[in-house]
Amino acid sequence: MSGKACVIGAGPNGLAAAIVLAQSGMQVDVMETESTPGGAARTMELTLPGFLHDFGSAVYPMGAGSPFFSSLPMSEYGLEWIHSPAVLAHPLDDGTAVMLERDLGEASESLGVDGIAWDKLVRPFVERWVEFAPEVLRPVSFFSRHPWLMAQFGMLAVQSAQAVSRRFRSERTQALFAGFAAHSFLGLDEPLSAAFAIMLAVPAHAVGWPIPRGGAQSITNALCGFLATLGGKVKTASRVESLATLAKYDLVLCDLTPRQLVRIGGSKLSDGYKRRLGLFRYGAGAFKVDYALSDPIPWKARECLRAATVHLGGGFSEIAASEKAVRSGGHADHPFVLLAQPSLFDRTRAPAGKHTAWAYCHVPNGSTVNMLERLEDQIERFAPGFCDCVLARCVFSPADLESMDANLVGGDVGGGVLDLRQFLFRPTWRHYATSAHNIYICSASTPPGGGVHGMCGYHAAKMALSRLK
Ligand SMILES: Cc1cc2nc3c(=O)[nH]c(=O)nc-3n(C[C@H](O)[C@H](O)[C@H](O)COP(=O)(O)OP(=O)(O)OC[C@H]3O[C@@H](n4cnc5c(N)ncnc54)[C@H](O)[C@@H]3O)c2cc1C
């Protein structure tokens, strides 16, 4: 394929799209507003010198399990996945923690009375991850290469997390499942919330929940490094203000959310299409804090130190109440907190003997409420003395997040709500295509949605190339 293509935005999806286009032989320029590529996959010294923090994403089940990333020689470009001994810790008020082991046999054993139920729920998809991942990380299709597998998943996925959690007898396993489901930003009694839980639980055993050595930036650097060998160029500090300025390109792929696309679209996009983009709904935001720590987090349940990711929120009903509050426009008194402690497993993240932590909770889109005290209360609840270890912190309100990456509209980390409607029509029924024959959208606001997997960019570029031919 000859010709010139422009990708707007050097997030993981923009870079994935650029690689697919460059692999086809096109000459590709990637325009990025910020001074560093990566979008929500960047690593920075946000607190003190020598402490490296992931500004956005931090833990990568979908990155490690991405069919597209897996096809690239990322390790030759410096990407090294680190697996913590346990995938996940979920501490509880009795001073113990539910630990999720990566090995499915060990996990089932440690989940006791629910071991068999857990195994039954995830094993069909864990064992067939290589077939399952490409099917779920693409637009929904009624034609599948693996209809039986996908029918099995579909029957579970449309349910609420609450309904699926009834398979478990122990409140501990129900709490664990709630933590997975809360990643959905949906109410835990809403259809599809179970899909998220399963989509995160399955890779926990199939590919793990690894962190990259050196942080999120290592993923971006590997993508940029490989793109460069294909002749692609990333132009940082180059904000695209209007699609009209890109007339010299045969193809334009936009790693943007609908609101931004409307803003720069002008007469290149039809009024009807822009109106439909205007109906796109953004999801809840994140209130995030990065910490420089003098010591590892003093968990009551010491086994939490075995996992890079920790879910803080207590039992199923408390996590469900936290997510319900946010979904109905409020702020939880006891928010569900997602926490990562990468420096325990990656010594490059902090000066010798010191540590970093990354934590966020969900808030309504665009919220201006300061959740710091509530978020830290949740950490202290399971790790008394945590605040005494804090050397410095960097707090991001939803607006702060958006100011660092324009795609994080109102602090929405997933590129838009992923409820049933926006699951099927994301961002419109056209998916990656727009009203203009040579302009496509390729961000997390397209299928399969949020996460660092590059599959939105991959599918958008494939569609663009097939139509160009
Ligand atoms: C706090 C937080 C935590 C997260 N945690 C995880 C996690 O642990 N694991 C995971 O897999 N995912 C996580 N995510 C989600 C994941 O990071 C995103 O879904 C993913 O980065 C989306 O990729 P993208 O390429 O679509 O968009 P982005 O990564 O947002 O990149 C978009 C890029 O476009 C650029 N841009 C925007 N407008 C313009 C313009 N006009 N001109 C030029 N450039 C422009 C932006 O500067 C940005 O670099 C998290 C996100 C956040 C914010």
The ligand as a Gaussian input file, in Angstrom:
#p B3LYP/6-31G(d) Opt

LIG

0 1
 C       -5.760000       6.842000      35.750000
 C       -5.889000       5.774000      34.707000
 C       -5.692000       4.438000      35.046000
 C       -5.780000       3.437000      34.084000
 N       -5.445000       2.158000      34.416000
 C       -5.324000       1.225000      33.439000
 C       -4.662000       0.006000      33.687000
 O       -4.137000      -0.220000      34.777000
 N       -4.595000      -0.908000      32.667000
 C       -5.094000      -0.639000      31.421000
 O       -5.002000      -1.490000      30.525000
 N       -5.697000       0.538000      31.159000
 C       -5.800000       1.483000      32.124000
 N       -6.302000       2.722000      31.835000
 C       -6.964000       2.952000      30.536000
 C       -5.987000       3.121000      29.392000
 O       -4.873000       3.866000      29.786000
 C       -6.695000       3.796000      28.230000
 O       -7.874000       3.088000      27.918000
 C       -5.778000       3.824000      27.003000
 O       -4.630000       4.597000      27.255000
 C       -6.537000       4.378000      25.823000
 O       -5.646000       4.530000      24.758000
 P       -5.944000       5.572000      23.587000
 O       -4.811000       5.473000      22.655000
 O       -7.318000       5.339000      23.088000
 O       -5.990000       7.020000      24.297000
 P       -4.937000       7.801000      25.161000
 O       -4.008000       6.891000      25.838000
 O       -5.721000       8.716000      26.026000
 O       -4.101000       8.655000      24.104000
 C       -4.681000       9.694000      23.354000
 C       -3.574000      10.595000      22.871000
 O       -4.097000      11.558000      21.946000
 C       -3.471000      12.818000      22.202000
 N       -4.317000      13.880000      21.629000
 C       -5.551000      14.229000      22.038000
 N       -6.032000      15.241000      21.268000
 C       -5.060000      15.519000      20.351000
 C       -4.964000      16.454000      19.264000
 N       -5.952000      17.314000      18.964000
 N       -3.825000      16.469000      18.540000
 C       -2.810000      15.608000      18.811000
 N       -2.856000      14.706000      19.834000
 C       -3.977000      14.654000      20.581000
 C       -3.379000      12.839000      23.707000
 O       -2.429000      13.804000      24.153000
 C       -2.945000      11.408000      23.999000
 O       -1.544000      11.263000      23.951000
 C       -6.163000       3.765000      32.760000
 C       -6.348000       5.099000      32.411000
 C       -6.174000       6.098000      33.357000
 C       -6.296000       7.535000      32.951000

